[in-house]
Amino acid sequence: MPFVFAPPAQVVIPVADERYEFFPVNRVYGAAKNYAATQAERDAKAGFHPPIFMKSPDVIRPVADGETYRWPMPPGTVKMVPEFELVACLGRGGRNLTAEEAEAAVWGWCVGYDFTRRLSAEDCPPGSPWDLMKTLDGGAPVSHVRPAFRTPLPAPTDIYLYKNNQRVQSASTSLMLANPIELIMLISRFWELRPGDVIFTGTPAGVPDCQVGDQFEGGVNGVGKLRVEVTAPVA
């Protein structure tokens, strides 16, 4: 099949502790406002459906354990928000999945940052789509994928984030308003999920701001951790 130019390479995430296995990325989904600050708040919001958005797959950047991902602040940024999240990686798909089907669809888990850029009112008037804020070049670094059977999930586990060696977020995935299985079920109502789909499940309360020079290390117990340093914008 002739192409007018070379097609882009398939986006892949390496499998943790494997040299020759890679998870091929299809679509990337995200969930906003999906954590309560307390159990009482979670109980009060039972049945909440978080807003769902999509990101371009080519913003994914896999980062090996122990490495630091250095990411330049993108242009036009008024404020940057480092949203650290648990990420579900699907090996099966389908529509209108049941809870059992949704759980079986998860091939593995990783962790990642959904960097979110705040813009001026001129660049992003109220009511504008989220693309300029959510789809940032290189703005979705992720750890290597850990197969589901090697994690404690979907049982609750701890999630945390350090900024410049100070803990700024500390929570449990039990505080999600829609847990990962419920998110998969929700998304499958509106799209046909496919193998290779990746779902960012939301960030806990207390997300910090982010400036050039800040260093972050986030982790989810039993899944992985990920270090990022924000560097000066590229001229």
N, C-alpha and C positions, 0 to 999 in steps of 0.2 A: 504494500500500500504506500504510494508516494505521498509525502508531506511537503508543504511549501517551506517549512522549516522544522527543525527537530522538535518533537513534542516534549513538554516538560516531564521531568522524571517523576515517577510515582513517589508520593510522600510516604515514608515508612517510619515506624518507631521500633528500635531494637527490642528484643525480648530480654528481660533481665537475666543475667548469668548465662546467656547463650551467645555463642559467637556467630552463628549462621542462621538465626531465626529472626524474622522481622514481621511486624504487624503492619499491613498495608492500610493506610488511612483513606476512607471514603468521604463522608460528610462529617462536619464538626458542629455540634449543637452546644448551647449553653443555657443555663437556668439562672435567672436573676432573682434576688430577694428571697432566697430559699432557706435562710437560717433564722431561727428565733434566737433571741438573746438568753432566754431562760425557758425552763420546762413549762412554766405557767403560761408564757406567751405562746409557746408551741401548742399547748392544749387549747388555748383560746382561738387559734387560727386553724383548727382541724378542718381538713377539706380544702385548704388553700391550694390553688393551682399557680405556680410561679410563671412569670413571663418567660417564654422560650425564644431564643434568637439563634442565628447561625453565623459561623465564621468561615472564611475561606480556608480550605485545608493547607494551603501553602504557608500559612503563618505558624504552623507547628514546627518546633525546633527541639529534637531530642537531645537530652543532656545526660551523660554518663554519671553514675554515682561517684561522688568525690570531686567532680569537675565544677567549675563556676562558669555560668553562662553570662557573658558580658554583652549587654544589650544597650545600644545607643538610644537616648530619648528621641522620639520621633518629632518632626517639626510641627509647629502649630499647637503645641501642647500648653494649655493653661494650668492643668493639674493632672498628675498621673496617679492612678490607683492600682496597687498590686494585689489583685484578687487571687489568693492562693486556694486551690480546690482539689478535691478528689475527682478523678476522671475515670469513667467507665469505658471500656473498649469492647465492642461487640463482635462476636464471631458468628452470630446468626441475626436474621432480620424478621420482618413480617409486619402485618397491620393488626391493630386492635389486639395486642398481645395480652394474655392473662398474666397474673403474677408469676405463675410457674414458668410460663414461656419467657417472660422478661428476665427472670433470674437465670434461666438456662441460656439466654442470649449473650450473657456476659462472658467473654473469653478471658479477660484479664482486667487489671486495674493499674493505673499509674497516678501520679500527682502532677499538677501543672499550674501555671500562672495565666489567668485571663487578664492581662494588662488592659486597663480601661482608661482611655484618654478623655479628659474634659476639655471642651473647646469654648472659644468665645461665642457669644450670642450671634455675632456676625457670621462666623464660620458654621455654626450649628444652631439655627433658630429653634425655639421650642416646637416639639412635635416632629422634628426631623428623624429619619431612620437612624438606627444605632451604628450603621456601618463605619462612619468616621471615628467613632469612639471604640469600637470593638474589633475591627479587622485591621490590625497594625502589622506592618512588615516585621516578622520575627517575634511578634508579641505574644506568642503562646508556647513558651518553652515547657517541655514535659520530661519527666523521668522515663526510664525504660519500663516497658510493660511487664508486670508480674502476673503470671497465670493465676486465675481466680482460686484454684485449689491450693495455692501457696499463700493465701491471704486470709485474714479473719472475716472478711466481708462475705455476705452483706450484713453480718452482725455489726453493731455499733463499735466504733473505734475512735481514738483521739486524733484531732487535727490541730496543728499549731503553726505559728509563724513568728520568727525573730526578725527584727529590724535593727541592724548595727549591733548585734549581740544582745538586744533586749527583747524579751518576749512581749509581743503586742497582740497576739490572738491565741486563745486557748479554748478549745471547745470539743464537743463530741459530735460525730456524725448523727447521733440520735436526735440532735436539735434541728435537723433538716425538717422543713415543713412538708416537703414531698421527698421521701427517701429515694435512693437510686432506682430501686425496682419500680416505684410509683412513677418516677420521671420517665423511665423507659416506656411504661404503659401509656403515659400521657402523650409522649411524642409520637408513639405508634398510632394514635388516633388521628393525627394530622398528616403524617408522612409515612411512607413505607420504609421502615428501617432496613438496613442492609449490612452484611458483614463488612467490617472496616469502619463503621460509624463510631465516632468518639463523642462522649457526652461529658462536658464540664458541669459538675453538679451544684455549684454555688460556693460562696465563701462565708465563713462565720462573721458574726458581728464584730465591730471594732477594726475595720480595715484602715490601715494607716495611709497617709499621703506618701509620696515618693519624690525625691529630688535626685539630681545628678550626684553620683558618689555614694548613694545609699546601697547597702548590701542586705540581702534578704536570704533567709534559709527557712523553708517550710517543710513540714513533713506530715505524713499520715502513718500512724503506727501500724506495722505489718504490711505496708505497701511500699513506701519509699520516701525520700526527701530530695530537696532540690535547692541549690544555691544560685542566686542571681545577683549581679552587680549592674547598676544602671550607670551608663557612661555618658559622656558629652555627646550632643547631637553630631551627626556626620555633616561636615561642611558641604 
